[in-house]
Amino acid sequence: MTNRTEGGPTPGRTMTEKILERASGKPARPGDIVVCEIDSIVYLDQAFVTKTEPLPVRMDHPERVSIILDHSIPAPTIADADGQRLAREFAREFGIERLFDVGSQGGICHQVILEQGLVLPGQMLACSDSHTCACGVLNAAGRGLGRLEMTQVLCTGRTWFQVCPTIRYDLVGRPQPMVFGKDVFLYLAGRYGEHTNLNVEFGGAGVAGLGLDDRATIATMCAELGAEFAVFPYDEVTAGHLARIGATDFEPALADEDAVYHDRRIVDLGSVSPMVALPEFVPNNTVPVAEVADQRIDQAFIGSCANGKLSDLATAAEVLRGRRVAAGVRLIVTPASQAVYLEAVRRGYVEILVEAGAVVTNSTCGACWGAHMGVLGGREVCITSSTRNFRGRMGAADAQIYIGSSATVAASAVRGVLADPRDFARRAVLR
């Protein structure tokens, strides 16, 4: 099914459709299959560690490729160490200049993409990580691809997509104090459920009141709904970030006024309260944290590509200043990048967190996917601001994982049970 009108005027295009059209050089309407030139290709350490992804013997566009070591950093096993050595050799062999290794300007791939401007408005990104839709915060279209598809992209610089219908969320109002992008996403996930084979776009006057970090969290988490692409509009917030990192030479994708959507939904940000996802899955499985308050926890985790940002560490420090992590609770904080870590040190956030009893780790995906730096034991209960909560995601298969904002995680760490962060608000945290 397409949006074409036989014999009538051509309907307007969404942001995603415009990006796909630019990349493919042909019209892109729901139901079409388009072959796209990929502007930025990001390869991760896991491709080299598992050795299940065939390594290319040729590469047409090494200048488009970045290698980011992030999932198991520093290497916790010999296999990881050998894979990371192979990644460095691969970069030298093919002349790949953008290698983000342990330390330096490294970090979790989606945060590094944002900080370094590895993809820009109107462009397309391919990466083997499933949360690649995170780059939609920059008005770009990114999608996680399978391993064979990534090999094809590395060799040719191209891949194909089926154009999907688009859901648009018109955001209005402003969030309450101690309500963040994670809460907005969890509200959408609970109310509307899965978005499989659909694109997601955001618009409306309420977008202007969301900072870049909150937008990035929402875009990242759309992977948990099964969305293909998740795109925010280009505006002053986007422009300000790109100016700060010196990014130029791009063409934003703006939705036409008469763009055709599968559905269009209004969300009042002011009506959203602190939310949590209940264990095992996210769609249609979220509730206000007040409904499950007093659920005991063993571990609290702040980090990941979704919520290891500077604003997350600032929020956690605000909640924890002058307080202590509850006895019997582990609070683990993982900055999303070296740059975030360094700035958090400069601003005193790390000192506050450590004084409160938190452990602050290096930047890595480790705890989020249950590899290291915070693996859960049997029957343990965790509240996390990371991305996923299916059985075994962060460790033992019988562990229980709740997902909330970094504010909710910090408040819960202090109480030792799930807690509403609004009870801890001293002042509105700047976004």
C-alpha positions as CSV (number, residue, x, y, z in Angstrom):
1,M,0.0,0.0,0.0
2,T,1.4,3.4,-0.9
3,N,0.3,7.1,-0.4
4,R,0.2,7.8,-4.1
5,T,-3.1,9.2,-5.4
6,E,-3.9,8.0,-8.9
7,G,-4.3,11.0,-11.2
8,G,-4.1,13.5,-8.3
9,P,-1.4,15.7,-6.9
10,T,1.7,14.1,-5.3
11,P,1.2,14.2,-1.5
12,G,3.8,15.8,0.8
13,R,6.7,13.9,2.2
14,T,7.8,13.2,5.8
15,M,11.3,13.8,7.1
16,T,12.2,10.2,6.7
17,E,10.9,10.0,3.2
18,K,12.9,13.0,2.2
19,I,16.1,11.5,3.6
20,L,15.5,8.2,1.8
21,E,14.8,10.1,-1.4
22,R,18.0,12.0,-1.2
23,A,20.0,8.9,-0.5
24,S,18.4,6.8,-3.2
25,G,17.8,9.5,-5.9
26,K,14.2,8.3,-6.5
27,P,10.8,8.8,-4.9
28,A,10.3,7.1,-1.6
29,R,6.7,6.3,-0.6
30,P,5.4,3.6,1.8
31,G,5.7,0.2,0.2
32,D,8.6,1.2,-2.1
33,I,12.0,-0.4,-1.9
34,V,14.9,2.0,-2.3
35,V,18.6,1.4,-2.7
36,C,20.4,4.1,-0.7
37,E,23.9,5.5,-0.6
38,I,25.0,5.4,3.1
39,D,26.7,8.6,4.3
40,S,28.3,7.2,7.4
41,I,29.1,3.5,8.3
42,V,29.9,2.6,11.9
43,Y,31.6,-0.7,12.7
44,L,31.8,-2.0,16.3
45,D,34.2,-4.2,18.3
46,Q,31.8,-7.1,18.5
47,A,32.1,-7.7,14.8
48,F,35.7,-8.6,15.3
49,V,35.3,-10.4,18.6
50,T,32.6,-12.9,17.5
51,K,34.1,-13.4,14.0
52,T,30.6,-14.3,12.8
53,E,30.5,-11.2,10.5
54,P,32.5,-11.8,7.3
55,L,35.2,-9.1,7.0
56,P,35.3,-7.4,3.6
57,V,38.2,-7.9,1.2
58,R,37.5,-4.6,-0.5
59,M,36.0,-1.3,0.5
60,D,34.8,1.4,-1.8
61,H,34.5,4.2,0.7
62,P,36.9,3.9,3.7
63,E,36.4,7.7,4.3
64,R,32.8,7.0,5.3
65,V,33.7,4.3,7.8
66,S,34.3,4.7,11.6
67,I,35.3,1.9,14.0
68,I,34.2,2.4,17.6
69,L,35.2,0.1,20.3
70,D,32.5,0.3,23.0
71,H,30.8,-2.9,24.0
72,S,33.5,-4.5,26.1
73,I,35.9,-1.8,27.0
74,P,38.6,-2.3,28.4
75,A,38.7,-5.9,27.2
76,P,37.3,-8.2,30.0
77,T,38.3,-11.4,28.2
78,I,41.1,-12.7,26.0
79,A,38.6,-13.0,23.1
80,D,37.7,-9.4,23.5
81,A,41.3,-8.3,23.6
82,D,42.1,-10.4,20.4
83,G,39.0,-8.9,18.6
84,Q,40.0,-5.4,19.5
85,R,43.5,-6.0,18.2
86,L,42.0,-7.3,15.0
87,A,39.9,-4.1,14.7
88,R,43.0,-2.0,15.0
89,E,44.7,-4.0,12.3
90,F,41.6,-3.8,10.1
91,A,41.6,0.0,10.4
92,R,45.3,0.2,9.4
93,E,44.8,-2.3,6.4
94,F,41.9,-0.3,4.9
95,G,43.1,3.2,5.8
96,I,40.2,3.9,8.2
97,E,41.2,7.1,10.0
98,R,38.3,7.3,12.4
99,L,39.2,4.7,15.0
100,F,37.7,5.4,18.4
101,D,39.8,3.2,20.7
102,V,39.9,2.7,24.4
103,G,40.3,6.2,26.0
104,S,41.0,9.2,23.8
105,Q,37.7,10.5,22.3
106,G,36.0,7.1,22.6
107,G,32.8,6.0,24.2
108,I,29.5,4.3,23.4
109,C,29.0,4.6,19.7
110,H,25.7,6.6,19.6
111,Q,27.1,9.2,22.0
112,V,30.4,9.4,19.9
113,I,28.3,9.8,16.7
114,L,26.5,12.7,18.4
115,E,29.6,14.4,19.8
116,Q,31.7,14.0,16.6
117,G,29.0,14.7,14.1
118,L,29.6,11.4,12.3
119,V,26.2,11.8,10.6
120,L,24.5,15.1,9.9
121,P,21.0,16.4,9.2
122,G,19.5,14.9,6.1
123,Q,22.0,12.0,5.9
124,M,21.9,8.2,6.4
125,L,23.8,6.1,8.9
126,A,24.3,2.3,9.1
127,C,25.6,0.5,12.1
128,S,25.3,-3.0,13.4
129,D,23.9,-1.8,16.8
130,S,20.2,-2.0,17.1
131,H,19.8,1.5,18.7
132,T,21.2,3.3,15.6
133,C,17.9,5.1,15.3
134,A,19.5,7.3,18.0
135,C,21.0,9.5,15.3
136,G,17.5,10.8,14.5
137,V,18.1,13.4,17.2
138,L,20.3,15.1,14.5
139,N,17.5,15.0,11.9
140,A,19.3,12.0,10.3
141,A,18.0,8.5,9.5
142,G,19.9,5.6,11.0
143,R,19.1,1.9,11.3
144,G,20.8,-1.1,12.9
145,L,21.7,-3.7,10.2
146,G,22.4,-7.4,10.3
147,R,26.0,-8.6,10.0
148,L,25.8,-9.7,6.4
149,E,24.1,-6.3,5.5
150,M,26.9,-4.5,7.2
151,T,29.5,-6.3,5.2
152,Q,27.6,-5.3,2.0
153,V,27.5,-1.7,3.1
154,L,31.3,-1.8,3.9
155,C,32.1,-3.2,0.5
156,T,29.7,-1.1,-1.6
157,G,28.6,1.9,0.4
158,R,24.9,1.0,-0.4
159,T,22.0,-1.0,1.0
160,W,18.3,-1.2,0.5
161,F,15.3,-0.3,2.7
162,Q,11.6,-0.8,2.3
163,V,9.9,2.5,2.9
164,C,7.5,2.2,5.9
165,P,4.5,4.4,6.9
166,T,5.3,7.1,9.5
167,I,3.6,7.8,12.9
168,R,4.0,11.5,13.9
169,Y,3.9,12.6,17.5
170,D,3.0,16.3,18.0
171,L,4.5,17.3,21.4
172,V,2.9,20.1,23.3
173,G,3.5,21.7,26.7
174,R,6.6,21.3,28.9
175,P,7.7,18.4,31.2
176,Q,7.2,18.8,34.9
177,P,10.3,19.1,37.1
178,M,12.1,15.7,37.4
179,V,10.4,14.3,34.3
180,F,12.8,13.6,31.4
181,G,13.0,12.2,27.9
182,K,13.0,8.6,29.3
183,D,9.7,9.2,31.0
184,V,8.2,10.7,27.8
185,F,9.3,7.6,25.9
186,L,8.0,5.2,28.5
187,Y,4.7,7.0,28.5
188,L,4.5,6.6,24.7
189,A,5.5,2.9,25.0
190,G,2.9,2.2,27.5
191,R,0.1,4.0,25.8
192,Y,0.7,3.0,22.1
193,G,2.8,-0.2,22.3
194,E,4.9,-1.6,19.4
195,H,5.7,0.4,16.2
196,T,7.0,-2.5,14.2
197,N,7.4,-1.7,10.5
198,L,6.7,2.0,11.2
199,N,8.9,5.1,11.2
200,V,8.5,7.6,14.1
201,E,8.8,11.4,13.8
202,F,8.4,14.1,16.3
203,G,7.2,17.6,15.9
204,G,5.0,20.3,17.6
205,A,5.8,23.3,19.8
206,G,6.8,21.0,22.7
207,V,10.0,19.8,20.9
208,A,11.6,23.2,21.5
209,G,11.4,22.6,25.3
210,L,13.3,19.4,25.1
211,G,17.1,19.6,25.2
212,L,19.3,17.6,22.9
213,D,19.9,14.9,25.6
214,D,16.2,14.3,26.2
215,R,15.6,14.1,22.4
216,A,18.5,11.7,22.0
217,T,17.1,9.4,24.7
218,I,13.7,9.3,23.0
219,A,15.1,8.6,19.6
220,T,17.4,5.9,21.0
221,M,14.6,4.1,22.8
222,C,12.4,4.0,19.8
223,A,14.3,0.8,18.9
224,E,12.5,-0.8,21.8
225,L,9.2,-0.3,20.0
226,G,10.5,-1.9,16.8
227,A,10.5,1.4,14.9
228,E,12.5,1.5,11.7
229,F,13.7,5.1,11.9
230,A,13.0,7.8,14.6
231,V,13.6,11.4,13.5
232,F,13.4,14.8,15.2
233,P,13.2,18.1,13.3
234,Y,16.2,20.3,12.7
235,D,15.8,23.5,14.8
236,E,17.8,25.9,16.9
237,V,18.7,23.3,19.4
238,T,20.1,21.0,16.7
239,A,21.8,24.0,15.0
240,G,23.4,25.1,18.2
241,H,25.0,21.7,18.9
242,L,26.3,21.3,15.3
243,A,27.8,24.8,15.5
244,R,29.6,23.9,18.8
245,I,31.2,20.9,17.2
246,G,32.1,22.7,13.9
247,A,29.8,20.7,11.7
248,T,28.9,22.2,8.3
249,D,27.8,21.3,4.8
250,F,24.5,19.6,5.4
251,E,20.9,19.9,4.2
252,P,18.2,19.3,6.9
253,A,15.1,17.3,6.0
254,L,11.9,19.2,6.8
255,A,8.5,17.6,6.7
256,D,6.1,19.1,4.2
257,E,3.0,20.7,5.6
258,D,0.8,18.2,3.7
259,A,3.0,15.2,4.6
260,V,0.9,12.0,4.8
261,Y,1.2,10.0,8.0
262,H,-0.1,6.6,9.1
263,D,-1.3,8.3,12.2
264,R,-0.8,11.6,14.0
265,R,-0.9,11.8,17.8
266,I,-0.8,14.7,20.3
267,V,1.1,14.2,23.5
268,D,1.0,16.8,26.3
269,L,4.4,16.7,28.0
270,G,3.0,18.3,31.1
271,S,0.8,15.3,31.8
272,V,3.7,12.8,31.9
273,S,4.8,11.7,35.3
274,P,8.0,9.7,36.2
275,M,7.5,6.3,34.6
276,V,9.1,2.8,34.8
277,A,9.0,-0.2,32.5
278,L,8.2,-3.4,34.4
279,P,10.5,-6.4,33.9
280,E,10.9,-8.4,30.7
281,F,9.6,-6.1,28.0
282,V,8.8,-2.4,27.3
283,P,5.8,-2.0,24.9
284,N,2.5,-1.9,26.8
285,N,4.4,-2.6,30.0
286,T,5.0,0.7,31.7
287,V,3.4,2.4,34.7
288,P,4.0,5.5,36.8
289,V,6.8,4.7,39.3
290,A,4.3,5.7,42.1
291,E,2.4,2.5,41.3
292,V,5.3,0.2,42.1
293,A,7.1,2.3,44.8
294,D,8.6,0.3,47.6
295,Q,9.7,-2.5,45.3
296,R,13.1,-3.4,46.8
297,I,16.3,-3.2,44.6
298,D,19.8,-4.7,44.7
299,Q,21.4,-2.6,42.0
300,A,20.8,0.8,40.4
301,F,22.5,1.6,37.1
302,I,22.8,4.9,35.3
303,G,24.4,4.8,31.9
304,S,24.2,3.4,28.3
305,C,23.7,5.1,25.0
306,A,20.3,6.3,26.2
307,N,21.1,7.8,29.5
308,G,24.8,8.1,30.2
309,K,24.8,11.7,29.1
310,L,26.1,14.7,31.0
311,S,22.6,15.8,31.9
312,D,22.0,12.3,33.4
313,L,25.1,12.6,35.7
314,A,24.0,16.2,36.6
315,T,20.6,15.0,37.6
316,A,22.0,12.1,39.6
317,A,24.4,14.4,41.4
318,E,21.5,16.7,42.2
319,V,19.5,13.9,43.8
320,L,22.5,12.4,45.6
321,R,24.1,15.6,46.9
322,G,24.4,15.3,50.7
323,R,22.7,11.8,50.6
324,R,24.0,8.2,50.7
325,V,23.2,5.2,48.6
326,A,21.1,2.8,50.8
327,A,22.8,-0.1,52.5
328,G,22.7,-3.2,50.4
329,V,22.3,-1.3,47.1
330,R,25.0,-1.0,44.5
331,L,24.8,2.2,42.4
332,I,26.9,2.0,39.2
333,V,27.3,5.0,36.9
334,T,28.8,4.7,33.5
335,P,29.3,7.9,31.4
336,A,28.4,7.5,27.8
337,S,31.8,8.8,26.6
338,Q,35.2,10.0,27.7
339,A,34.1,13.6,26.9
340,V,31.1,13.2,29.2
341,Y,33.2,11.7,31.9
342,L,35.8,14.5,31.8
343,E,33.2,17.2,31.9
344,A,31.4,15.5,34.8
345,V,34.7,15.5,36.7
346,R,35.3,19.2,35.9
347,R,31.8,20.1,37.2
348,G,32.1,18.1,40.4
349,Y,29.4,15.5,39.5
350,V,31.8,12.5,39.9
351,E,32.9,13.7,43.3
352,I,29.3,14.0,44.5
353,L,28.4,10.5,43.1
354,V,31.5,8.8,44.7
355,E,30.9,10.5,48.1
356,A,27.3,9.2,48.0
357,G,28.6,5.7,47.5
358,A,28.4,5.2,43.8
359,V,30.9,3.4,41.6
360,V,31.7,5.4,38.5
361,T,33.1,3.3,35.6
362,N,34.8,4.0,32.4
363,S,32.6,4.5,29.3
364,T,31.4,1.2,27.9
365,C,28.2,-0.8,27.0
366,G,29.3,-3.5,29.5
367,A,26.6,-3.4,32.1
368,C,23.8,-2.6,29.7
369,W,24.1,-5.9,27.8
370,G,25.4,-8.0,30.7
371,A,29.0,-8.3,29.7
372,H,30.9,-6.7,32.6
373,M,30.9,-3.6,34.9
374,G,27.7,-4.5,36.7
375,V,26.4,-8.0,35.8
376,L,23.3,-9.1,37.8
377,G,23.3,-12.2,39.9
378,G,20.4,-14.7,40.4
379,R,17.1,-13.3,41.7
380,E,18.5,-9.8,41.9
381,V,16.4,-6.7,41.2
382,C,17.8,-3.7,39.2
383,I,16.5,-0.3,38.3
384,T,18.3,0.9,35.3
385,S,18.3,3.9,32.9
386,S,19.7,1.8,30.1
387,T,17.8,0.4,27.1
388,R,16.5,-3.1,27.6
389,N,15.1,-5.4,30.3
390,F,14.4,-8.8,28.7
391,R,15.3,-11.9,30.7
392,G,19.1,-12.3,31.0
393,R,19.8,-8.9,29.4
394,M,22.0,-7.7,32.3
395,G,23.1,-11.0,33.7
396,A,21.1,-13.8,35.4
397,A,18.0,-15.0,33.6
398,D,15.9,-14.8,36.8
399,A,17.0,-11.2,37.6
400,Q,14.3,-8.6,37.4
401,I,15.0,-5.3,35.5
402,Y,13.0,-2.2,35.8
403,I,13.7,0.8,33.4
404,G,13.4,4.4,34.5
405,S,15.0,7.8,34.1
406,S,18.4,8.5,35.7
407,A,16.5,10.7,38.3
408,T,14.3,7.7,39.2
409,V,17.4,5.4,39.4
410,A,19.2,7.9,41.7
411,A,16.2,8.4,43.9
412,S,15.7,4.6,44.2
413,A,19.3,4.1,45.0
414,V,18.9,6.4,48.0
415,R,15.7,4.8,49.2
416,G,16.7,1.2,48.5
417,V,13.3,0.7,46.8
418,L,11.7,2.1,43.6
419,A,11.1,5.8,44.3
420,D,9.5,8.9,42.7
421,P,12.3,11.4,42.0
422,R,10.0,14.3,42.5
423,D,10.3,13.6,46.3
424,F,14.0,14.5,46.0
425,A,13.7,17.6,43.8
426,R,15.5,20.6,45.3
427,R,15.1,22.6,42.1
428,A,14.4,22.1,38.5
429,V,17.3,20.4,36.8
430,L,18.5,22.3,33.7
431,R,18.2,20.4,30.4
